Amino acid sequence: MILTASFANIANAKVISNEKIDKIKVETASKIITDLQKDMQSFTKNGSGPFVAAIYDNKGNLVVKVANSVVNEQCSNNHAEMNAIKAA
């Protein structure tokens, strides 16, 4: 199973290269990725995907979650990340 996820300012998580691992940030990211994996199944049942992307605001609230629509819309630009940006 392949998963693509896009995150924007997850719960104000300003990750700096080589910083100490923050357990809360890891737990937050793990929950988001798990949720995306679960949602991916429903998107693929409807003919989309199998890639899902999500954008969150700076407070960690979900703004948009969408799937890849390259095949459905016959457009190679409609990757999940691009669809998320357009929908946001």
N, C-alpha and C positions, 0 to 999 in steps of 0.2 A: 504494500500500500504506500503510495506516495502522497505527501502532504506539503503544501506550500502555505505559509502564513506570513502576513504582513502586519507589523505592529507599529503604532505611532504613539509614543509617550505613554506606555503602559504604566498606569498608576504612578506617574511622575518618575519612572525608573530611568534615570539618567545613567546609563551604563558606561563606564569608563574602562578603556583597555587596561587589563592587568589589575583591576580593582579586586578586593576580596569578595568572595562569593557571598551574596546576600540571600539567605534562606527564603525570605519573603518574596523577593523578586523571582527566584527559581520556582517557588510554589505557584505564584501568579502565572508565570509563563507556562508551566506544566498544565495548569487548569485550562488555560486558553487553548493550548494545543490539543488537549484531550477533547474539549468541546468541539473544536474544528473537526477532529476525526469523526466524532459522533454525527455531526451535521453533514459531513461529506457523504455518508451513506444515504441520507434522505435526498441530497442533491443528485446523486448518481441514479437513484430510483426514478427521478423525474427527467433523466436524460442529460443532466449537466455534469460538469466535473471531469475527472475526479479530483480536481484541485480546488481548494477553497482558500479565500483570503478574507481577513477582517481588519478593520481600522477601529482603533479606540481613541477616545479623547484623552486629554491630559489628567483626567480624574479616574481613568480606567473604565469608563462607560463605553459600551459598544456603540459605534456610530453606524457601521454597516458590515454585513457579512454576505459574501456572494461567491458563486462558483465560476469556474472556467466555462465559457460558452463558445469556444472556437468551433467545435463541430456543429452545434445546434444552429449557430448564426453564420456559419461558413465564413468566418473572418479570423485570420491568424492573429489579429491584434487583441482579441477578446480573452486574454489570459485572466485568471482570477484577480491578480493584483491590479491590472488595468481596469477591470470591471468595478473593483472596489473604489478606486480613485474616481472613476466616472460617477458612481452612485453616491459617493460622499459629497 
